[in-house]
Amino acid sequence: MNLNEVMKFVESEYIVINNTPCELCGGNFLTESVGLSFDSGKAENITQCVCENCGHEREFSFRAPFINTMNAEVSTEELN
């Protein structure tokens, strides 16, 4: 994946979050933190969110195919 593809992938995650209403009050989620998790060798973006209305917390998990778990070195050519 090149950098443009990675950015589109991440942007699609925020589209999902922004279009998912709080299950308690219907409010919008705000991002509190973003991190990576590795489950069985598969990378995932983990986004912790909180409802702007009621404070309900929710974790969103998205696969991160642009993270190569087998090769920690990323060349600058791959990012262009």
N, CA, C and O atoms as a GROMACS GRO file, in nm:
protein
  320
    1MET      N    1   0.085  -0.119   0.000
    1MET     CA    2   0.000   0.000   0.000
    1MET      C    3   0.089   0.124   0.000
    1MET      O    4   0.190   0.129   0.070
    2ASN      N    5   0.049   0.222  -0.079
    2ASN     CA    6   0.123   0.348  -0.074
    2ASN      C    7   0.056   0.440   0.027
    2ASN      O    8  -0.050   0.408   0.082
    3LEU      N    9   0.116   0.554   0.051
    3LEU     CA   10   0.067   0.644   0.155
    3LEU      C   11  -0.076   0.693   0.127
    3LEU      O   12  -0.156   0.704   0.220
    4ASN      N   13  -0.108   0.722   0.001
    4ASN     CA   14  -0.244   0.766  -0.033
    4ASN      C   15  -0.347   0.659   0.001
    4ASN      O   16  -0.455   0.690   0.052
    5GLU      N   17  -0.315   0.534  -0.027
    5GLU     CA   18  -0.407   0.424   0.004
    5GLU      C   19  -0.424   0.408   0.155
    5GLU      O   20  -0.534   0.382   0.203
    6VAL      N   21  -0.314   0.425   0.230
    6VAL     CA   22  -0.322   0.416   0.376
    6VAL      C   23  -0.411   0.527   0.430
    6VAL      O   24  -0.495   0.503   0.518
    7MET      N   25  -0.394   0.648   0.379
    7MET     CA   26  -0.475   0.761   0.426
    7MET      C   27  -0.623   0.740   0.395
    7MET      O   28  -0.708   0.774   0.477
    8LYS      N   29  -0.655   0.686   0.279
    8LYS     CA   30  -0.794   0.658   0.245
    8LYS      C   31  -0.852   0.551   0.338
    8LYS      O   32  -0.968   0.559   0.378
    9PHE      N   33  -0.769   0.451   0.372
    9PHE     CA   34  -0.812   0.344   0.461
    9PHE      C   35  -0.845   0.402   0.599
    9PHE      O   36  -0.950   0.372   0.656
   10VAL      N   37  -0.755   0.486   0.651
   10VAL     CA   38  -0.777   0.547   0.783
   10VAL      C   39  -0.897   0.641   0.778
   10VAL      O   40  -0.977   0.644   0.872
   11GLU      N   41  -0.911   0.717   0.671
   11GLU     CA   42  -1.026   0.805   0.656
   11GLU      C   43  -1.157   0.727   0.660
   11GLU      O   44  -1.255   0.773   0.718
   12SER      N   45  -1.158   0.609   0.599
   12SER     CA   46  -1.280   0.527   0.600
   12SER      C   47  -1.316   0.482   0.742
   12SER      O   48  -1.433   0.463   0.773
   13GLU      N   49  -1.215   0.463   0.827
   13GLU     CA   50  -1.242   0.427   0.967
   13GLU      C   51  -1.319   0.539   1.036
   13GLU      O   52  -1.415   0.514   1.108
   14TYR      N   53  -1.276   0.663   1.013
   14TYR     CA   54  -1.345   0.776   1.076
   14TYR      C   55  -1.484   0.798   1.018
   14TYR      O   56  -1.572   0.849   1.087
   15ILE      N   57  -1.504   0.762   0.893
   15ILE     CA   58  -1.639   0.768   0.835
   15ILE      C   59  -1.730   0.671   0.910
   15ILE      O   60  -1.844   0.706   0.942
   16VAL      N   61  -1.681   0.551   0.939
   16VAL     CA   62  -1.759   0.453   1.015
   16VAL      C   63  -1.791   0.508   1.155
   16VAL      O   64  -1.906   0.503   1.199
   17ILE      N   65  -1.689   0.559   1.223
   17ILE     CA   66  -1.709   0.612   1.359
   17ILE      C   67  -1.810   0.727   1.357
   17ILE      O   68  -1.900   0.733   1.441
   18ASN      N   69  -1.794   0.818   1.262
   18ASN     CA   70  -1.882   0.936   1.256
   18ASN      C   71  -2.025   0.901   1.217
   18ASN      O   72  -2.117   0.979   1.241
   19ASN      N   73  -2.044   0.785   1.157
   19ASN     CA   74  -2.180   0.742   1.118
   19ASN      C   75  -2.238   0.636   1.210
   19ASN      O   76  -2.341   0.576   1.179
   20THR      N   77  -2.173   0.613   1.322
   20THR     CA   78  -2.222   0.517   1.421
   20THR      C   79  -2.274   0.595   1.542
   20THR      O   80  -2.194   0.653   1.616
   21PRO      N   81  -2.404   0.596   1.564
   21PRO     CA   82  -2.457   0.668   1.680
   21PRO      C   83  -2.434   0.590   1.810
   21PRO      O   84  -2.422   0.468   1.810
   22CYS      N   85  -2.428   0.664   1.917
   22CYS     CA   86  -2.417   0.602   2.050
   22CYS      C   87  -2.538   0.511   2.072
   22CYS      O   88  -2.652   0.551   2.047
   23GLU      N   89  -2.513   0.391   2.117
   23GLU     CA   90  -2.623   0.296   2.139
   23GLU      C   91  -2.709   0.332   2.260
   23GLU      O   92  -2.818   0.276   2.276
   24LEU      N   93  -2.662   0.425   2.345
   24LEU     CA   94  -2.742   0.464   2.461
   24LEU      C   95  -2.830   0.586   2.434
   24LEU      O   96  -2.946   0.590   2.475
   25CYS      N   97  -2.774   0.688   2.365
   25CYS     CA   98  -2.850   0.812   2.349
   25CYS      C   99  -2.861   0.861   2.204
   25CYS      O  100  -2.934   0.956   2.176
   26GLY      N  101  -2.789   0.797   2.113
   26GLY     CA  102  -2.793   0.840   1.974
   26GLY      C  103  -2.696   0.951   1.940
   26GLY      O  104  -2.694   1.000   1.826
   27GLY      N  105  -2.614   0.992   2.037
   27GLY     CA  106  -2.518   1.100   2.015
   27GLY      C  107  -2.401   1.058   1.927
   27GLY      O  108  -2.391   0.943   1.884
   28ASN      N  109  -2.313   1.153   1.901
   28ASN     CA  110  -2.194   1.128   1.819
   28ASN      C  111  -2.074   1.091   1.906
   28ASN      O  112  -2.061   1.137   2.019
   29PHE      N  113  -1.989   1.007   1.850
   29PHE     CA  114  -1.867   0.968   1.920
   29PHE      C  115  -1.752   1.062   1.885
   29PHE      O  116  -1.737   1.104   1.771
   30LEU      N  117  -1.672   1.094   1.987
   30LEU     CA  118  -1.550   1.171   1.970
   30LEU      C  119  -1.432   1.080   1.999
   30LEU      O  120  -1.437   0.998   2.091
   31THR      N  121  -1.326   1.093   1.923
   31THR     CA  122  -1.207   1.011   1.942
   31THR      C  123  -1.128   1.060   2.062
   31THR      O  124  -1.098   1.179   2.073
   32GLU      N  125  -1.094   0.967   2.152
   32GLU     CA  126  -1.010   1.001   2.267
   32GLU      C  127  -0.866   0.956   2.245
   32GLU      O  128  -0.772   1.028   2.281
   33SER      N  129  -0.848   0.837   2.187
   33SER     CA  130  -0.713   0.788   2.163
   33SER      C  131  -0.714   0.686   2.050
   33SER      O  132  -0.816   0.624   2.020
   34VAL      N  133  -0.598   0.670   1.989
   34VAL     CA  134  -0.581   0.576   1.878
   34VAL      C  135  -0.454   0.497   1.905
   34VAL      O  136  -0.353   0.553   1.948
   35GLY      N  137  -0.459   0.368   1.879
   35GLY     CA  138  -0.341   0.284   1.898
   35GLY      C  139  -0.344   0.163   1.809
   35GLY      O  140  -0.438   0.144   1.731
   36LEU      N  141  -0.242   0.081   1.820
   36LEU     CA  142  -0.233  -0.042   1.743
   36LEU      C  143  -0.235  -0.161   1.837
   36LEU      O  144  -0.187  -0.154   1.950
   37SER      N  145  -0.291  -0.269   1.788
   37SER     CA  146  -0.293  -0.396   1.861
   37SER      C  147  -0.254  -0.504   1.762
   37SER      O  148  -0.287  -0.496   1.644
   38PHE      N  149  -0.186  -0.605   1.812
   38PHE     CA  150  -0.148  -0.718   1.727
   38PHE      C  151  -0.210  -0.843   1.786
   38PHE      O  152  -0.170  -0.890   1.893
   39ASP      N  153  -0.308  -0.898   1.714
   39ASP     CA  154  -0.378  -1.018   1.759
   39ASP      C  155  -0.348  -1.130   1.662
   39ASP      O  156  -0.386  -1.122   1.545
   40SER      N  157  -0.281  -1.233   1.707
   40SER     CA  158  -0.245  -1.348   1.623
   40SER      C  159  -0.168  -1.305   1.498
   40SER      O  160  -0.188  -1.360   1.390
   41GLY      N  161  -0.079  -1.208   1.515
   41GLY     CA  162   0.002  -1.160   1.404
   41GLY      C  163  -0.068  -1.064   1.311
   41GLY      O  164  -0.008  -1.020   1.212
   42LYS      N  165  -0.193  -1.030   1.339
   42LYS     CA  166  -0.270  -0.938   1.256
   42LYS      C  167  -0.277  -0.802   1.327
   42LYS      O  168  -0.313  -0.793   1.444
   43ALA      N  169  -0.242  -0.697   1.253
   43ALA     CA  170  -0.245  -0.563   1.311
   43ALA      C  171  -0.387  -0.506   1.305
   43ALA      O  172  -0.460  -0.527   1.208
   44GLU      N  173  -0.423  -0.433   1.412
   44GLU     CA  174  -0.552  -0.367   1.418
   44GLU      C  175  -0.534  -0.225   1.469
   44GLU      O  176  -0.455  -0.201   1.560
   45ASN      N  177  -0.608  -0.131   1.411
   45ASN     CA  178  -0.618   0.004   1.466
   45ASN      C  179  -0.727   0.000   1.572
   45ASN      O  180  -0.838  -0.045   1.545
   46ILE      N  181  -0.695   0.046   1.691
   46ILE     CA  182  -0.792   0.052   1.800
   46ILE      C  183  -0.818   0.198   1.831
   46ILE      O  184  -0.726   0.273   1.863
   47THR      N  185  -0.944   0.240   1.820
   47THR     CA  186  -0.981   0.378   1.846
   47THR      C  187  -1.077   0.383   1.963
   47THR      O  188  -1.187   0.327   1.958
   48GLN      N  189  -1.036   0.450   2.070
   48GLN     CA  190  -1.120   0.468   2.188
   48GLN      C  191  -1.200   0.596   2.170
   48GLN      O  192  -1.144   0.702   2.144
   49CYS      N  193  -1.332   0.584   2.185
   49CYS     CA  194  -1.421   0.699   2.164
   49CYS      C  195  -1.511   0.718   2.285
   49CYS      O  196  -1.531   0.628   2.366
   50VAL      N  197  -1.566   0.839   2.294
   50VAL     CA  198  -1.662   0.871   2.400
   50VAL      C  199  -1.775   0.950   2.336
   50VAL      O  200  -1.753   1.034   2.249
   51CYS      N  201  -1.898   0.923   2.380
   51CYS     CA  202  -2.014   0.995   2.328
   51CYS      C  203  -2.011   1.139   2.380
   51CYS      O  204  -1.992   1.163   2.499
   52GLU      N  205  -2.030   1.232   2.288
   52GLU     CA  206  -2.026   1.373   2.327
   52GLU      C  207  -2.147   1.413   2.412
   52GLU      O  208  -2.143   1.516   2.480
   53ASN      N  209  -2.254   1.334   2.410
   53ASN     CA  210  -2.375   1.367   2.488
   53ASN      C  211  -2.375   1.304   2.627
   53ASN      O  212  -2.391   1.373   2.727
   54CYS      N  213  -2.358   1.171   2.632
   54CYS     CA  214  -2.378   1.100   2.759
   54CYS      C  215  -2.249   1.046   2.820
   54CYS      O  216  -2.250   0.999   2.934
   55GLY      N  217  -2.138   1.052   2.747
   55GLY     CA  218  -2.011   1.004   2.802
   55GLY      C  219  -1.988   0.855   2.788
   55GLY      O  220  -1.887   0.804   2.836
   56HIS      N  221  -2.079   0.785   2.722
   56HIS     CA  222  -2.063   0.640   2.701
   56HIS      C  223  -1.935   0.615   2.621
   56HIS      O  224  -1.910   0.681   2.521
   57GLU      N  225  -1.854   0.519   2.667
   57GLU     CA  226  -1.729   0.488   2.599
   57GLU      C  227  -1.746   0.368   2.507
   57GLU      O  228  -1.820   0.274   2.538
   58ARG      N  229  -1.676   0.373   2.393
   58ARG     CA  230  -1.682   0.263   2.298
   58ARG      C  231  -1.546   0.250   2.230
   58ARG      O  232  -1.479   0.348   2.200
   59GLU      N  233  -1.509   0.124   2.206
   59GLU     CA  234  -1.385   0.096   2.135
   59GLU      C  235  -1.419   0.046   1.995
   59GLU      O  236  -1.500  -0.045   1.978
   60PHE      N  237  -1.357   0.107   1.894
   60PHE     CA  238  -1.372   0.063   1.756
   60PHE      C  239  -1.242  -0.005   1.716
   60PHE      O  240  -1.133   0.043   1.748
   61SER      N  241  -1.254  -0.117   1.648
   61SER     CA  242  -1.137  -0.194   1.604
   61SER      C  243  -1.146  -0.215   1.453
   61SER      O  244  -1.248  -0.260   1.401
   62PHE      N  245  -1.037  -0.182   1.383
   62PHE     CA  246  -1.031  -0.196   1.238
   62PHE      C  247  -0.903  -0.269   1.201
   62PHE      O  248  -0.799  -0.247   1.262
   63ARG      N  249  -0.910  -0.356   1.102
   63ARG     CA  250  -0.789  -0.424   1.057
   63ARG      C  251  -0.694  -0.321   0.997
   63ARG      O  252  -0.738  -0.218   0.944
   64ALA      N  253  -0.566  -0.347   1.006
   64ALA     CA  254  -0.464  -0.254   0.956
   64ALA      C  255  -0.370  -0.328   0.861
   64ALA      O  256  -0.257  -0.359   0.898
   65PRO      N  257  -0.415  -0.356   0.739
   65PRO     CA  258  -0.334  -0.435   0.646
   65PRO      C  259  -0.209  -0.362   0.600
   65PRO      O  260  -0.119  -0.424   0.542
   66PHE      N  261  -0.201  -0.233   0.625
   66PHE     CA  262  -0.084  -0.157   0.584
   66PHE      C  263   0.032  -0.171   0.680
   66PHE      O  264   0.142  -0.124   0.653
   67ILE      N  265   0.010  -0.236   0.793
   67ILE     CA  266   0.116  -0.265   0.888
   67ILE      C  267   0.168  -0.404   0.858
   67ILE      O  268   0.095  -0.502   0.869
   68ASN      N  269   0.294  -0.413   0.820
   68ASN     CA  270   0.354  -0.542   0.788
   68ASN      C  271   0.420  -0.595   0.915
   68ASN      O  272   0.527  -0.550   0.953
   69THR      N  273   0.356  -0.691   0.979
   69THR     CA  274   0.407  -0.744   1.105
   69THR      C  275   0.530  -0.832   1.088
   69THR      O  276   0.604  -0.855   1.183
   70MET      N  277   0.553  -0.879   0.967
   70MET     CA  278   0.670  -0.964   0.943
   70MET      C  279   0.796  -0.882   0.918
   70MET      O  280   0.906  -0.934   0.935
   71ASN      N  281   0.782  -0.757   0.877
   71ASN     CA  282   0.895  -0.674   0.844
   71ASN      C  283   0.878  -0.538   0.910
   71ASN      O  284   0.799  -0.455   0.864
   72ALA      N  285   0.952  -0.515   1.018
   72ALA     CA  286   0.936  -0.392   1.093
   72ALA      C  287   0.995  -0.271   1.019
   72ALA      O  288   0.959  -0.158   1.050
   73GLU      N  289   1.082  -0.293   0.924
   73GLU     CA  290   1.141  -0.183   0.849
   73GLU      C  291   1.052  -0.147   0.732
   73GLU      O  292   1.012  -0.234   0.654
   74VAL      N  293   1.021  -0.018   0.720
   74VAL     CA  294   0.943   0.030   0.608
   74VAL      C  295   1.030   0.126   0.530
   74VAL      O  296   1.078   0.225   0.585
   75SER      N  297   1.050   0.098   0.404
   75SER     CA  298   1.133   0.187   0.324
   75SER      C  299   1.054   0.311   0.287
   75SER      O  300   0.931   0.309   0.283
   76THR      N  301   1.126   0.418   0.260
   76THR     CA  302   1.059   0.542   0.222
   76THR      C  303   0.991   0.528   0.087
   76THR      O  304   0.898   0.601   0.058
   77GLU      N  305   1.037   0.434   0.005
   77GLU     CA  306   0.972   0.411  -0.124
   77GLU      C  307   0.829   0.361  -0.104
   77GLU      O  308   0.740   0.395  -0.182
   78GLU      N  309   0.806   0.280   0.000
   78GLU     CA  310   0.673   0.227   0.026
   78GLU      C  311   0.578   0.335   0.072
   78GLU      O  312   0.456   0.321   0.057
   79LEU      N  313   0.631   0.446   0.128
   79LEU     CA  314   0.546   0.552   0.180
   79LEU      C  315   0.514   0.657   0.075
   79LEU      O  316   0.429   0.743   0.098
   80ASN      N  317   0.578   0.652  -0.038
   80ASN     CA  318   0.554   0.752  -0.144
   80ASN      C  319   0.455   0.703  -0.245
   80ASN      O  320   0.423   0.774  -0.340
   0.00000   0.00000   0.00000
